[in-house]
Amino acid sequence: MPADMYDCIIIGTGPAGLGASFQLLKIKPDIRILLLDKQTISTGGLRNDCKMNFTYPIGFPEDLWDKKTADEYLNSTKQYLKPRIMSKANIRTYMTRAEKLGVRLIKIEQAHLGTDKGKKLINKLISELKEKGADVALKEEALQIDEQKRILKTNKRTLKFQYVIIAPGRGGFRFLQSLMDNLNISYVDNLIDIGIRIETRLQFYPIVEDYYDPKFIFPNRVRTFCTNSKRAYVVKEKYTTKYGKPYYSVNGHAFSEEKKENGLVNFAMLKTVHLTQPLASGQEFAEILGLQAALLGGGKPIMQRVGDFRLGKRSNTDSFTDNDLYNFEPSLKNCSPGDISLAIPARILRAIWRSMKMLDTIIPGILHPSTIMYYPEIKLYANKPEFIDDNFQVKQDIYMIGDGAGTSRGITAAWASGIRAANGIMQK
Ligand SMILES: Cc1cc2nc3c(=O)[nH]c(=O)nc-3n(C[C@H](O)[C@H](O)[C@H](O)COP(=O)(O)OP(=O)(O)OC[C@H]3O[C@@H](n4cnc5c(N)ncnc54)[C@H](O)[C@@H]3O)c2cc1C
């Protein structure tokens, strides 16, 4: 076989791409595969925090996965990722309190590695793939696919493939959209999550001692998401609109127990927005909200203390230097004190604030005046393509998987999607 010809090319070394690669090599050890990534190391959740959830439906879009299928794939995923499931305590107490308010606390199996250990895991997995015979090309960006000629153009060369699995994650949103436009694949992009990230002292959200990443589901499609604690930091991610304008979304992660504690907790409160008639692009709506926040925040995300928010006034520098009530510093420094209520659409803010009050009733403390609310946290769901089979095939021998294509919303489901696409190829 010529050097530039592969049985399967996998674009993206996130969990979706890795899951697919391991499964292809497991079923057919002599298969010739190439993994491509435009970065030097995978950039998604494996690299950032690496919390792994092993209970359906967390991370699994329910229109593509039923419980039975997801459970089967989660079992296979576990064999690759070998998680150390964390214990939980006092769950019944929290559940009873939540139920009284019409809130659900979902009990799930979780493992947490931490950002530092996530990096080691990725390097180990990549080495294993190379030992099994896979070619891995980092810092190489996939650009275009010619479906008829079965050619993939990258920023470095032209490659031929029998099958291609495209798993570029949420960051590859625009790349995926351009591929789907070129390949004439229909897709929908009408779902987004918009919300805030809360940061507080551990003592005001002690549930994390009992349950690392508690999943509360509130009315009005609001939920807690991605809780980090003890060595936890809020971070900002930069995005660019299609017109080249920058905007930001906050996020959070934590280091492993090998690092020093900072005594903080952060988590997102997200509201899912489902755009219907007249149908608009979720991506474009999110971009407008991101730009508005960046405008009001002077080119940065906005942060506000709960104490200021409750009094209906903006936070200013004093709100972050006062060492009486407001006595912890934000872990994200590059952020502007301001008024989140000026930037968040009213319906979204009302739903989130109501949910925060419910959460404060279940676990008293979160509404302490010092708690910080960062805005915006934006999760673009995906450009969900129209699949032509159950294994995420979008065109003959072309597969799209992972968070970018909407087959997952988390590490484990992304990995499971990879296995499912690989099985689809191997069934051929
Ligand atoms: C800061 C942060 C923290 C997160 N924490 C968690 C967590 O703790 N737990 C959890 O379950 N989920 C977490 N997530 C979500 C998680 O990232 C995703 O669910 C998961 O990584 C999706 O996997 P994926 O393989 O689809 O995409 P990704 O993991 O995003 O991987 C896609 C890869 O494709 C590469 N790529 C993109 N375009 C191209 C191209 N054109 N050519 C070549 N390569 C390309 C990217 O560089 C990237 O490495 C987090 C996300 C972020 C951003």
The ligand as a Tripos MOL2 file, in Angstrom:
@<TRIPOS>MOLECULE
LIG
   53    58     1     0     0
SMALL
NO_CHARGES

@<TRIPOS>ATOM
      1 C1        -12.0160   23.0330   29.2660 C.3       1 LIG1
      2 C2        -12.8810   21.8140   29.0400 C.ar      1 LIG1
      3 C3        -13.0820   20.9200   30.0610 C.ar      1 LIG1
      4 C4        -13.8640   19.7910   29.8430 C.ar      1 LIG1
      5 N1        -13.9880   18.9010   30.8520 N.ar      1 LIG1
      6 C5        -14.6860   17.7700   30.6400 C.ar      1 LIG1
      7 C6        -14.7210   16.7850   31.6420 C.ar      1 LIG1
      8 O1        -14.1280   16.9190   32.7020 O.2       1 LIG1
      9 N2        -15.4590   15.6690   31.4040 N.ar      1 LIG1
     10 C7        -16.1360   15.4590   30.2280 C.ar      1 LIG1
     11 O2        -16.7690   14.4080   30.0690 O.2       1 LIG1
     12 N3        -16.0880   16.3710   29.2460 N.ar      1 LIG1
     13 C8        -15.3750   17.5210   29.4290 C.ar      1 LIG1
     14 N4        -15.3210   18.4530   28.4410 N.ar      1 LIG1
     15 C9        -16.0500   18.1580   27.2100 C.3       1 LIG1
     16 C10       -15.1390   17.2770   26.3700 C.3       1 LIG1
     17 O3        -14.1440   18.0970   25.8450 O.3       1 LIG1
     18 C11       -15.8140   16.6180   25.2450 C.3       1 LIG1
     19 O4        -16.9950   16.0080   25.6290 O.3       1 LIG1
     20 C12       -14.9260   15.5560   24.5720 C.3       1 LIG1
     21 O5        -13.5820   15.8850   24.6130 O.3       1 LIG1
     22 C13       -15.3760   15.4050   23.1530 C.3       1 LIG1
     23 O6        -14.5180   14.5520   22.4970 O.3       1 LIG1
     24 P1        -14.2540   14.6630   20.9480 P.3       1 LIG1
     25 O7        -13.2930   13.5820   20.6370 O.co2     1 LIG1
     26 O8        -15.5320   14.7610   20.2290 O.co2     1 LIG1
     27 O9        -13.5530   16.0930   20.7280 O.3       1 LIG1
     28 P2        -12.2630   16.7470   21.3760 P.3       1 LIG1
     29 O10       -11.8800   16.0880   22.6150 O.co2     1 LIG1
     30 O11       -12.5370   18.2050   21.3870 O.co2     1 LIG1
     31 O12       -11.1160   16.4340   20.3090 O.3       1 LIG1
     32 C14       -11.1470   16.9470   19.0190 C.3       1 LIG1
     33 C15        -9.7390   17.0410   18.5030 C.3       1 LIG1
     34 O13        -9.7880   17.3130   17.1110 O.3       1 LIG1
     35 C16        -8.7570   18.2130   16.7680 C.3       1 LIG1
     36 N5         -9.1700   18.9000   15.5380 N.ar      1 LIG1
     37 C17       -10.1860   19.7750   15.3680 C.ar      1 LIG1
     38 N6        -10.2580   20.1640   14.0810 N.ar      1 LIG1
     39 C18        -9.2580   19.5270   13.4320 C.ar      1 LIG1
     40 C19        -8.8160   19.5180   12.0880 C.ar      1 LIG1
     41 N7         -9.4020   20.2550   11.1430 N.pl3     1 LIG1
     42 N8         -7.7360   18.7610   11.7760 N.ar      1 LIG1
     43 C20        -7.1170   18.0050   12.7120 C.ar      1 LIG1
     44 N9         -7.4880   17.9890   14.0040 N.ar      1 LIG1
     45 C21        -8.5590   18.7190   14.3510 C.ar      1 LIG1
     46 C22        -8.6620   19.1240   17.9670 C.3       1 LIG1
     47 O14        -7.3860   19.7290   18.0370 O.3       1 LIG1
     48 C23        -8.9390   18.1760   19.1250 C.3       1 LIG1
     49 O15        -7.7660   17.6810   19.7050 O.3       1 LIG1
     50 C24       -14.5150   19.5790   28.6160 C.ar      1 LIG1
     51 C25       -14.3080   20.4840   27.5820 C.ar      1 LIG1
     52 C26       -13.5010   21.5690   27.7720 C.ar      1 LIG1
     53 C27       -13.2760   22.5060   26.6130 C.3       1 LIG1
@<TRIPOS>BOND
     1     1     2 1
     2     2     3 ar
     3     2    52 ar
     4     3     4 ar
     5     4     5 ar
     6     4    50 ar
     7     5     6 ar
     8     6     7 ar
     9     6    13 1
    10     7     8 2
    11     7     9 ar
    12     9    10 ar
    13    10    11 2
    14    10    12 ar
    15    12    13 ar
    16    13    14 ar
    17    14    15 1
    18    14    50 ar
    19    15    16 1
    20    16    17 1
    21    16    18 1
    22    18    19 1
    23    18    20 1
    24    20    21 1
    25    20    22 1
    26    22    23 1
    27    23    24 1
    28    24    25 2
    29    24    26 1
    30    24    27 1
    31    27    28 1
    32    28    29 2
    33    28    30 1
    34    28    31 1
    35    31    32 1
    36    32    33 1
    37    33    34 1
    38    33    48 1
    39    34    35 1
    40    35    36 1
    41    35    46 1
    42    36    37 ar
    43    36    45 ar
    44    37    38 ar
    45    38    39 ar
    46    39    40 ar
    47    39    45 ar
    48    40    41 1
    49    40    42 ar
    50    42    43 ar
    51    43    44 ar
    52    44    45 ar
    53    46    47 1
    54    46    48 1
    55    48    49 1
    56    50    51 ar
    57    51    52 ar
    58    52    53 1
@<TRIPOS>SUBSTRUCTURE
     1 LIG1         1 GROUP 0 **** ****
